[in-house]
Amino acid sequence: MNQNFAFYLAAAVLLVGCRHRNTDPAPTPASGLLGTRWALVQVEAIPVAVSSYSYDYNSYIQFGAVGNQLLGLATCDAIQGQFALGTGAQQLTISRLTTTKGSCTSPNVADRYLAALPQTSRYAISHDTLRLYAPQVAKPRLIFVVTP
């Protein structure tokens, strides 16, 4: 029995010594924000519904991991711009927005969406949901979900 005990003790010591050491850097707070395609699901209090009458459900935004480039779609209008992450927790500013007009229109959603983007001062991510906030406002102006 003494030999069995010594064998199990040696095996346990070897297993503990072989533990995986995580050398990956800790994720940054913005790591979920960058490189993810976010589908627009709500503008202010207006939900974006999937409807055969509107292309609003195509609206999305994506924050590039390199170069602080912002790309997206507002109904049928292509969006390009710049973004900056602040030094404080979850600070975000959006600037230099340009749009290329598409062939469809939806002033109810697209105009409000495009007006809210440059007013963004902070963001919050919870699970698969991104919320963009204007300064000094408790409710999000824009709500997105992750798209595959």
C-alpha positions in Angstrom: 0.0 0.0 0.0 2.9 2.3 0.6 4.0 1.9 -3.0 0.5 2.8 -4.3 0.4 5.9 -2.1 3.8 7.1 -3.4 2.6 6.5 -7.0 -0.6 8.5 -6.6 1.3 11.3 -4.8 3.8 11.5 -7.6 1.1 11.5 -10.3 -0.8 14.3 -8.4 2.4 16.4 -8.2 3.0 15.9 -12.0 -0.6 16.9 -12.8 -0.5 20.1 -10.7 2.8 21.0 -12.4 1.2 20.6 -15.9 -1.6 23.1 -15.3 -2.2 25.4 -18.3 -1.0 28.9 -17.8 -3.0 31.5 -19.6 -0.6 33.8 -21.4 -3.3 35.5 -23.4 -3.7 39.2 -22.6 -6.8 40.1 -20.7 -9.5 41.3 -22.9 -9.9 45.1 -23.1 -13.3 46.6 -22.3 -13.7 47.5 -26.0 -12.8 44.0 -27.3 -16.5 43.0 -27.7 -17.2 46.3 -29.4 -14.5 46.1 -32.1 -14.9 43.9 -35.1 -18.4 42.8 -34.3 -21.3 43.5 -36.7 -24.1 45.0 -34.6 -27.7 45.0 -36.1 -29.9 47.9 -35.2 -33.0 46.8 -33.2 -34.2 50.1 -31.7 -33.9 53.8 -32.3 -34.9 55.8 -29.2 -38.3 54.2 -28.4 -38.9 52.9 -31.9 -38.2 49.2 -32.4 -36.9 48.2 -35.8 -39.1 45.4 -36.9 -38.5 42.9 -39.7 -41.1 43.9 -42.3 -41.6 43.3 -46.0 -42.5 47.0 -46.2 -39.2 48.4 -45.1 -35.4 47.8 -45.3 -34.9 49.2 -41.8 -33.9 45.7 -40.5 -30.8 45.9 -42.7 -29.4 48.7 -40.6 -26.1 47.9 -38.8 -22.9 49.3 -37.5 -19.4 47.9 -37.2 -16.4 49.4 -35.4 -13.1 48.4 -37.0 -10.3 46.9 -34.8 -7.7 48.8 -36.8 -7.8 52.5 -37.8 -10.9 53.5 -35.8 -13.0 53.1 -38.9 -16.8 52.9 -38.6 -18.9 51.2 -41.3 -22.6 50.5 -41.4 -25.9 50.8 -43.1 -28.9 53.0 -42.3 -31.8 51.3 -44.0 -30.2 51.5 -47.6 -27.7 54.3 -47.0 -24.0 53.2 -46.5 -22.4 54.8 -43.5 -18.7 55.6 -43.0 -17.0 57.5 -40.3 -14.5 57.6 -37.4 -14.8 56.6 -33.8 -12.6 57.2 -30.7 -12.6 55.4 -27.4 -12.1 57.6 -24.4 -9.8 57.1 -21.5 -12.8 56.7 -19.2 -14.9 53.6 -18.9 -16.9 52.9 -22.0 -16.5 56.4 -23.5 -17.1 56.5 -27.3 -17.4 59.4 -29.8 -18.4 59.1 -33.4 -17.4 61.7 -36.0 -16.8 62.4 -39.7 -20.0 60.5 -40.7 -20.7 60.3 -44.4 -23.5 58.5 -46.1 -24.0 57.2 -49.6 -27.6 57.4 -50.5 -29.2 54.1 -51.5 -32.3 53.5 -53.5 -34.8 53.1 -50.7 -35.9 55.5 -48.0 -37.2 55.2 -44.5 -37.1 58.6 -42.9 -38.6 57.3 -39.7 -35.7 55.1 -38.8 -32.7 56.1 -41.0 -32.8 59.8 -40.2 -33.1 59.3 -36.4 -30.4 56.6 -36.5 -28.0 58.9 -38.4 -28.8 61.9 -36.1 -28.2 59.8 -33.0 -24.8 58.4 -34.0 -22.7 61.7 -33.6 -24.4 62.4 -30.3 -22.9 59.2 -28.8 -20.8 59.7 -25.7 -20.7 56.3 -24.2 -21.7 52.7 -24.8 -22.6 49.6 -22.8 -22.4 45.9 -23.8 -24.4 43.3 -22.1 -24.2 39.7 -23.5 -25.1 40.2 -27.2 -26.6 43.7 -26.9 -24.9 47.1 -27.5 -26.4 50.3 -26.2 -25.3 53.8 -27.3 -26.0 56.8 -25.1 -26.0 60.5 -25.6 -24.4 62.7 -22.9 -26.3 63.1 -19.7 -29.1 60.7 -20.8 -30.0 57.6 -18.9 -31.9 55.7 -21.7 -30.0 54.5 -24.7 -30.6 56.3 -28.0 -29.6 53.3 -30.1 -29.8 49.5 -29.3 -28.0 46.8 -31.4 -27.6 43.1 -31.2 -24.8 40.9 -32.5 -25.4 39.5 -36.0 -23.8 36.3 -37.2 
